[in-house]
């Protein structure tokens, strides 16, 4: 049944790309972090096609439960998976909460039937929760206090959250009967991120770093100045990474930008030393390090890096050789 649970999770991950301006309206006002996974873009990438497609397809073909699940729900994880949007808030386990938005095209009747069947077979992990006309599914582990509540809203949406109220509030925001406005800081970070990237992350860290156990005072001072962090990872035939850090003021951004820029030549020196031990890695690592770029724009420091397709090929071939040998 573990495979069945995995298949159900994949079913809940069936999404289509949506614009940032759309999904932010559905998030709780207290949201502090947002992550997106554009699975449909990943599956369409050259890297997936070249290195992962055959292996993933075989894994699914070899799984009887995956095949049964696809028949029950009409979902093909390789063609229907799109983007997963995860939002969260809270500074410690007792206060943490999350909402997961799932958009796509599916058959609610088939998916509800699959979940109901799973609830019968896995009573200690899945249960049906009825709240008025709303049907939810509570998913939990017997030895854990945490649970996830999920509902299939209609042919275009599913919602998961860490509480029933969060699910209901999300549906209310979707229906327009409740307003949700995320913070200006988080909204600003999300506007600057490429929402077509394979994976993105946006965090508001202002006022939440004081308790971090940082032994070096100079590092602690830098971390305290950081208010927002953004990450965009894009997988095509290359892999590109774009990191943005928002700080207190422009002077702090300039100072941190200079410190970050000083790391680039150090990285090149480290590659040269490493290449002495691993000559085959010299060219791919040099190709990667040579793409490192830093910049400062107002209160935001950015770091960009690309793993070109030639470096991807070299690294994957070396990995394959190591596995085979």
Buried (B, 14 or more C-beta within 10 A) or exposed (E): EEEBBBBBEBBBBBBBBBEBEEBBBBBBEBBBBBBBBBBBBBBEBEBBEBBEBEEEEEEBEEBEBBEBBBEBBBBEBBEBBBBBBBBBBBEEEEEEBBBBBBBBEBBBEBBBEBBEBBBEEBEEBBBEBEEEEEBBBBBBEEEEEEBBBBBBBEEEBBBBBBBBEBBBBBBBBBEEEEEBEBBEBBBBBBEBBBBBBBBBBBBBBBEBBEEEEBEEEEEBEBBBBBBBBBBBBBBBBBBBBBBBBBBBEBEBBBBBBEEBBEEBEEBBEEBEEEBEEEEEBBEBBBBBBBBBEBEBEEBBBBBBBBBBBEBBBBBBEBEEEEEEE
